[in-house]
């Protein structure tokens, strides 16, 4: 499928979401990364075409361990695009042992704040930027993914995009991106779990898009998904 066809399919999917659920109970799980930014841009365009005055709701998880460049990009673009930005933060005491137990860390710093925000904001549909080809656990995901608790639907508009598609769409749509990608990063997580580009080869395996992510966390993504992670 061509890039234009994938973009058209994503837009049609988002039009269906809007028709079924309206603009007020749909949120974009926006990380500030290269995948969720096109997802946000496509939703923003669909929403603007249908309801010009509507502001996209973005749900951002701030674990306290994010790259400052990502935070700066998030805050700048939220203002430029006029989105309603809800930042979900964990309720952890000072001195929490970040990344000591990666499964527990993801549960406490990401999953719990995410699910709490979905519940508090009364989100019916959460749009994400996950893609099939970035991790084996995501290869068989459906485009529409029901979640039982709290009850909501996750919709993945760029699920069938490749990494190259994402960058081609970013250029075609004239979208900005975080400066860390220009420094060689291909996938951005929390700082303790993301190697710098020069450290990606060897210790994490050569060549993979997520080669800079912590290998033990990558291996448990299916378990984290069962807890509520993307």
HELIX and SHEET records of a PDB file:
HELIX    1   1 UNK A    3  UNK A   21  1                                  19    
HELIX    2   2 UNK A   34  UNK A   50  1                                  17    
HELIX    3   3 UNK A   68  UNK A   81  1                                  14    
HELIX    4   4 UNK A  102  UNK A  106  1                                   5    
HELIX    5   5 UNK A  107  UNK A  111  3                                   5    
HELIX    6   6 UNK A  112  UNK A  120  1                                   9    
HELIX    7   7 UNK A  132  UNK A  134  5                                   3    
HELIX    8   8 UNK A  136  UNK A  138  5                                   3    
HELIX    9   9 UNK A  163  UNK A  172  1                                  10    
HELIX   10  10 UNK A  179  UNK A  183  5                                   5    
HELIX   11  11 UNK A  191  UNK A  193  5                                   3    
HELIX   12  12 UNK A  197  UNK A  199  5                                   3    
HELIX   13  13 UNK A  215  UNK A  219  1                                   5    
HELIX   14  14 UNK A  221  UNK A  227  1                                   7    
SHEET    1   A 6 UNK A  84  UNK A  89  0                                        
SHEET    2   A 6 UNK A  57  UNK A  62  1                                        
SHEET    3   A 6 UNK A  26  UNK A  29  1                                        
SHEET    4   A 6 UNK A 125  UNK A 128  1                                        
SHEET    5   A 6 UNK A 152  UNK A 156  1                                        
SHEET    6   A 6 UNK A 144  UNK A 147 -1                                        
END                                                                             
